[in-house]
Amino acid sequence: MDVVTSIKELRQRINLAPRPIGLVPTMGALHEGHLSLMRRARVDSATVVATIFVNPTQFTPTEDLTRYPRDLKADLKLLQGNGVDVVFCPSADEVYPPGFVTTVEVRGPALPLEGEARPDHFPGVATVMTKLLLVSAPDVAYLGQKDAQQAAVIKRLVVDLDISVHVEVCPTVREPDGLAMSSRNAYLSFEQRAAAPVILGALSAAQARYKSGELSRQTLERTCREMLEAEPLIGAIDYVAVVDSCSFTKAADSLGAQLVTLVVAVRIGSTRLIDNVELKPE
């Protein structure tokens, strides 16, 4: 496994790499969700590239960038055993050198929900993903369904900018009790961690009603919200929404054949957690 820290080194390595190339972009603090993407890329690809970069431009002013968990040594050890050929772990100055002034802004699916709650987030994501896709030149980029809106934004980005890459969105990986795996789960206290599976419980309750024939968007959202509100350790609910899975616009009041996703964002203590389930017509 080659570990490179500069764009020049990465491009030299990519130029010699057999194709297809699979890319798994991460911010480190790796867990089984990330590793499942690596293994999927290994099955599909002749060369697997992982990136580890805590991207400062996607943190809003109210978020503590320095608090984000980092353990590069442990991350590299995990990657060594999961079929990764090249790891790109640049510094912030390598990605954003002096004089860097360009920002990529996606509208459409980037505007609602996370876009409203974290206004600087998606421009930061879109900018760094454009750079990572251009310098690594992958055939496929692997993303997780947990960050469904982010995946929709990146899909829109590659279509609009004619970047020659397929974006493959893989299922959310969960803990045994159903909590979606996330680097931010490490912030939870013991009591908060015990309460957190209510998020999937609320999503699943609404999903079960949908499968039983309930097509009212408002009813499904209310089912989910009421279950979340019943958990005392959830301090705030940023949103509960049924949205179009591609555009992230609010779904119709009465759901039909449209592929939609039920998304939530909640705060447990100081930790903000997101999750979602797709609502697919049978």
SEVEX-732523 format. One line per 2 residues: number of its first residue (from 1); for each residue x, y, z of C-alpha. Coordinates in steps of 0.05 Angstrom, whole numbers, padded with zeros to 5 digits. Example, Ala and Ser with C-alpha at 12.3 -4.5 7.8 and 13.67 -1.06 7.14 Angstrom:
# residues 2
1) 00246,-00090,00156  00273,-00021,00143
This chain:
# residues 282
1) 00000,00000,00000  00029,00067,-00021
3) 00017,00128,00023  00025,00194,-00014
5) 00017,00264,00012  00024,00308,-00050
7) -00019,00317,-00112  00043,00307,-00155
9) 00058,00239,-00122  -00015,00218,-00129
11) -00018,00235,-00203  00047,00197,-00215
13) 00019,00136,-00180  -00048,00141,-00217
15) -00014,00146,-00284  00018,00077,-00272
17) -00043,00045,-00240  -00084,-00009,-00275
19) -00157,00008,-00288  -00212,00011,-00267
21) -00196,00055,-00208  -00243,00059,-00149
23) -00240,00120,-00102  -00265,00121,-00030
25) -00261,00192,-00002  -00260,00198,00074
27) -00242,00246,00130  -00209,00191,00170
29) -00231,00165,00238  -00247,00103,00198
31) -00300,00052,00218  -00335,-00008,00188
33) -00378,00037,00144  -00316,00064,00109
35) -00284,-00005,00105  -00346,-00034,00072
37) -00336,00018,00016  -00263,-00003,00010
39) -00282,-00076,00003  -00336,-00060,-00048
41) -00285,-00020,-00088  -00236,-00078,-00084
43) -00287,-00125,-00116  -00300,-00077,-00173
45) -00232,-00045,-00185  -00161,-00062,-00206
47) -00136,-00004,-00163  -00167,00023,-00100
49) -00151,00094,-00077  -00173,00120,-00009
51) -00166,00191,00013  -00159,00216,00085
53) -00168,00290,00091  -00206,00329,00144
55) -00231,00384,00098  -00232,00450,00135
57) -00277,00485,00084  -00337,00441,00098
59) -00340,00459,00172  -00386,00517,00190
61) -00362,00572,00237  -00402,00541,00295
63) -00369,00473,00287  -00304,00455,00321
65) -00255,00432,00267  -00202,00416,00319
67) -00250,00369,00355  -00259,00324,00295
69) -00227,00256,00312  -00160,00241,00279
71) -00116,00179,00284  -00078,00171,00219
73) -00035,00114,00245  -00096,00072,00264
75) -00131,00090,00198  -00072,00067,00157
77) -00069,00002,00195  -00142,-00011,00179
79) -00133,00005,00106  -00073,-00042,00101
81) -00119,-00101,00113  -00176,-00080,00068
83) -00148,-00081,-00002  -00128,-00008,-00011
85) -00071,00005,-00060  -00060,00080,-00052
87) -00076,00126,00006  -00076,00201,-00007
89) -00070,00240,00059  -00052,00312,00042
91) -00044,00372,00087  -00093,00430,00082
93) -00039,00471,00049  -00030,00418,-00005
95) -00104,00420,-00022  -00113,00495,-00012
97) -00045,00527,-00026  -00032,00601,-00016
99) -00073,00642,-00064  -00129,00590,-00071
101) -00193,00628,-00084  -00238,00580,-00124
103) -00302,00551,-00096  -00350,00502,-00129
105) -00422,00515,-00110  -00478,00467,-00126
107) -00549,00492,-00119  -00610,00447,-00128
109) -00601,00388,-00079  -00550,00428,-00037
111) -00599,00483,-00017  -00650,00452,00031
113) -00641,00416,00098  -00566,00408,00109
115) -00555,00467,00063  -00598,00511,00107
117) -00571,00484,00173  -00498,00487,00151
119) -00492,00540,00096  -00417,00532,00084
121) -00418,00456,00084  -00436,00437,00013
123) -00392,00489,-00022  -00335,00459,00018
125) -00355,00388,00000  -00365,00405,-00074
127) -00298,00441,-00079  -00257,00386,-00046
129) -00293,00331,-00083  -00280,00366,-00150
131) -00206,00369,-00133  -00203,00296,-00109
133) -00239,00271,-00171  -00194,00310,-00218
135) -00128,00290,-00185  -00146,00216,-00175
137) -00184,00207,-00240  -00225,00148,-00215
139) -00274,00107,-00256  -00320,00098,-00196
141) -00328,00138,-00131  -00359,00101,-00073
143) -00402,00138,-00022  -00447,00117,00035
145) -00523,00123,00037  -00520,00152,00107
147) -00499,00218,00077  -00555,00215,00026
149) -00559,00290,00012  -00484,00295,00004
151) -00486,00237,-00046  -00542,00272,-00085
153) -00500,00336,-00087  -00439,00299,-00113
155) -00480,00262,-00165  -00507,00329,-00189
157) -00436,00357,-00189  -00406,00304,-00234
159) -00465,00309,-00283  -00463,00384,-00288
161) -00387,00389,-00295  -00381,00329,-00341
163) -00332,00293,-00295  -00323,00224,-00322
165) -00337,00182,-00260  -00394,00138,-00237
167) -00418,00152,-00166  -00438,00088,-00131
169) -00478,00097,-00067  -00473,00038,-00020
171) -00520,00018,00037  -00513,00049,00106
173) -00473,00005,00154  -00503,00002,00224
175) -00483,-00019,00293  -00518,-00082,00320
177) -00570,-00038,00353  -00585,00000,00289
179) -00547,00065,00299  -00515,00087,00234
181) -00439,00083,00239  -00408,00153,00241
183) -00343,00182,00265  -00385,00230,00308
185) -00414,00172,00349  -00349,00176,00389
187) -00374,00242,00418  -00433,00209,00453
189) -00433,00193,00527  -00454,00124,00550
191) -00525,00147,00564  -00530,00185,00498
193) -00504,00126,00459  -00557,00081,00491
195) -00611,00130,00469  -00586,00141,00398
197) -00617,00079,00365  -00684,00113,00372
199) -00665,00149,00308  -00670,00085,00266
201) -00730,00064,00307  -00767,00128,00287
203) -00747,00121,00214  -00767,00048,00213
205) -00835,00063,00244  -00851,00112,00189
207) -00823,00064,00137  -00868,00008,00163
209) -00929,00053,00157  -00909,00069,00085
211) -00902,-00005,00069  -00971,-00016,00099
213) -01001,00034,00050  -00995,00102,00084
215) -00979,00152,00029  -00989,00218,00066
217) -00922,00253,00071  -00944,00292,00132
219) -00968,00230,00168  -00903,00194,00156
221) -00862,00254,00179  -00906,00261,00241
223) -00898,00187,00258  -00823,00195,00256
225) -00821,00261,00293  -00866,00239,00350
227) -00822,00179,00365  -00760,00223,00366
229) -00794,00275,00411  -00810,00219,00461
231) -00735,00208,00474  -00714,00257,00529
233) -00640,00257,00509  -00655,00285,00440
235) -00646,00358,00454  -00667,00384,00385
237) -00695,00359,00320  -00666,00400,00263
239) -00712,00368,00211  -00755,00308,00193
241) -00772,00308,00119  -00794,00263,00063
243) -00757,00288,00001  -00746,00269,-00071
245) -00684,00225,-00070  -00649,00263,-00126
247) -00668,00336,-00119  -00681,00335,-00043
249) -00742,00379,-00054  -00802,00365,-00010
251) -00842,00306,-00034  -00914,00313,-00055
253) -00966,00312,00000  -00990,00244,-00026
255) -00934,00198,-00046  -00937,00159,-00111
257) -00886,00124,-00153  -00833,00177,-00139
259) -00771,00150,-00104  -00767,00187,-00039
261) -00723,00187,00023  -00742,00202,00095
263) -00685,00242,00126  -00674,00266,00197
265) -00623,00307,00235  -00623,00309,00311
267) -00579,00334,00366  -00561,00290,00426
269) -00522,00333,00474  -00473,00372,00431
271) -00471,00318,00377  -00510,00325,00313
273) -00530,00259,00280  -00563,00248,00212
275) -00596,00186,00183  -00646,00165,00130
277) -00686,00109,00099  -00710,00103,00027
279) -00785,00095,00015  -00790,00052,-00047
281) -00855,00033,-00081  -00865,-00042,-00079
